[in-house]
């Protein structure tokens, strides 16, 4: 009987864990949709939420880098100081991804582009 209760508890824990992972994936998907629509602040919020939910950390960090970069790019002619800060944020998120996955060629490329963007 005790073994049966332990097994049921273990299955419940796995179910909750899977639901949690699915919700972070859904949150990333919502962020991706906002990003595609050019709503970078909404995308950033979704990706930050996904980070706190767990399960999609590297994807969320990479996408945060992309969203901050695009947001900064969109502000270049409006508020250069905010644009530079957003691009620096992008750099920080790309750097975090690179620490976890040093062979990611997309991140390497993005990290090479950022200094050129800030200089221009």
KEMARLUM-568561 format. One line per 2 residues: their letters; for each residue x, y, z of C-alpha. Coordinates in nm, 4 decimals. Layout:
N
A = X:Y:Z ~ ...
***
This chain:
120
XX = 0.0000:0.0000:0.0000 ~ 0.2827:0.2413:0.0873
XX = 0.4552:0.1597:-0.2404 ~ 0.1328:0.2320:-0.4287
XX = 0.1035:0.5759:-0.2583 ~ 0.4667:0.6562:-0.3399
XX = 0.4116:0.5550:-0.7026 ~ 0.0960:0.7700:-0.7309
XX = 0.2821:1.0635:-0.5742 ~ 0.5674:1.0173:-0.8217
XX = 0.3257:1.0120:-1.1180 ~ 0.1555:1.3286:-0.9873
XX = 0.4939:1.5000:-0.9577 ~ 0.5830:1.4082:-1.3158
XX = 0.2460:1.5352:-1.4373 ~ 0.2930:1.8706:-1.2635
XX = 0.6468:1.8925:-1.3985 ~ 0.5270:1.8260:-1.7550
XX = 0.2488:2.0829:-1.7214 ~ 0.5026:2.3363:-1.5989
XX = 0.7354:2.2679:-1.8945 ~ 0.4459:2.2913:-2.1389
XX = 0.3398:2.6250:-1.9951 ~ 0.6910:2.7673:-2.0410
XX = 0.6884:2.6431:-2.4016 ~ 0.3495:2.8085:-2.4514
XX = 0.4851:3.1298:-2.2994 ~ 0.7794:3.1230:-2.5418
XX = 0.5346:3.0691:-2.8295 ~ 0.3328:3.3723:-2.7137
XX = 0.6561:3.5717:-2.7045 ~ 0.7418:3.4555:-3.0552
XX = 0.4051:3.5753:-3.1812 ~ 0.4529:3.9162:-3.0186
XX = 0.8031:3.9335:-3.1670 ~ 0.6719:3.8551:-3.5179
XX = 0.4197:4.1376:-3.4773 ~ 0.6916:4.3831:-3.3730
XX = 0.5594:4.4097:-3.0171 ~ 0.9018:4.3747:-2.8595
XX = 0.8044:4.4826:-2.5064 ~ 0.5333:4.2139:-2.5000
XX = 0.7788:3.9572:-2.6368 ~ 1.0336:4.0517:-2.3716
XX = 0.7728:4.0094:-2.0984 ~ 0.6750:3.6654:-2.2292
XX = 1.0352:3.5473:-2.2533 ~ 1.1080:3.6754:-1.9018
XX = 0.8026:3.4857:-1.7770 ~ 0.9273:3.1714:-1.9517
XX = 1.2596:3.2063:-1.7695 ~ 1.0847:3.2051:-1.4329
XX = 0.8710:2.9067:-1.5363 ~ 1.1765:2.6996:-1.6266
XX = 1.2170:2.4367:-1.8952 ~ 1.2962:2.6747:-2.1815
XX = 1.5823:2.8767:-2.0329 ~ 1.8249:2.8841:-2.3269
XX = 1.5504:2.9446:-2.5824 ~ 1.4040:3.2218:-2.3676
XX = 1.7461:3.3859:-2.3184 ~ 1.8276:3.3702:-2.6880
XX = 1.4875:3.5127:-2.7784 ~ 1.5280:3.7842:-2.5137
XX = 1.8515:3.8790:-2.6863 ~ 1.6727:3.8993:-3.0195
XX = 1.3810:4.1008:-2.8783 ~ 1.6062:4.3498:-2.6992
XX = 1.8181:4.3854:-3.0120 ~ 1.5178:4.4528:-3.2367
XX = 1.3675:4.6902:-2.9792 ~ 1.6962:4.8803:-2.9636
XX = 1.7182:4.8888:-3.3402 ~ 1.3645:5.0303:-3.3600
XX = 1.4583:5.3115:-3.1203 ~ 1.7802:5.4211:-3.2956
XX = 1.6278:5.7366:-3.4430 ~ 1.3981:5.8094:-3.1482
XX = 1.6012:5.7595:-2.8291 ~ 1.9619:5.6596:-2.8908
XX = 2.0439:5.6114:-2.5208 ~ 1.7579:5.3655:-2.4679
XX = 1.8469:5.1942:-2.7955 ~ 2.2045:5.1399:-2.6796
XX = 2.0876:5.0081:-2.3407 ~ 1.8522:4.7612:-2.5108
XX = 2.1291:4.6407:-2.7408 ~ 2.3584:4.5983:-2.4400
XX = 2.0816:4.3897:-2.2791 ~ 2.0735:4.1767:-2.5944
XX = 2.4474:4.1284:-2.5609 ~ 2.4058:4.0115:-2.2010
XX = 2.1444:3.7514:-2.2924 ~ 2.3501:3.6235:-2.5859
XX = 2.6502:3.5954:-2.3533 ~ 2.4436:3.3891:-2.1082
XX = 2.3434:3.1526:-2.3890 ~ 2.7052:3.1273:-2.5059
XX = 2.8137:3.0191:-2.1565 ~ 2.5685:2.7281:-2.1728
XX = 2.6251:2.6457:-2.5402 ~ 2.9631:2.7754:-2.6612
XX = 2.9223:2.6195:-3.0061 ~ 2.6004:2.7996:-3.1021
XX = 2.6900:2.9679:-3.4319 ~ 2.3858:3.1990:-3.4277
XX = 2.4842:3.3388:-3.0893 ~ 2.8469:3.3784:-3.1991
XX = 2.7307:3.5746:-3.5019 ~ 2.4994:3.7951:-3.2942
XX = 2.7779:3.8687:-3.0467 ~ 2.9986:3.9837:-3.3374
XX = 2.7263:4.2105:-3.4792 ~ 2.6422:4.3940:-3.1562
XX = 2.9647:4.5951:-3.1189 ~ 2.9312:4.7124:-3.4796
XX = 2.5719:4.8186:-3.4117 ~ 2.6668:5.0199:-3.1038
XX = 2.9544:5.1913:-3.2896 ~ 2.7351:5.2920:-3.5861
***
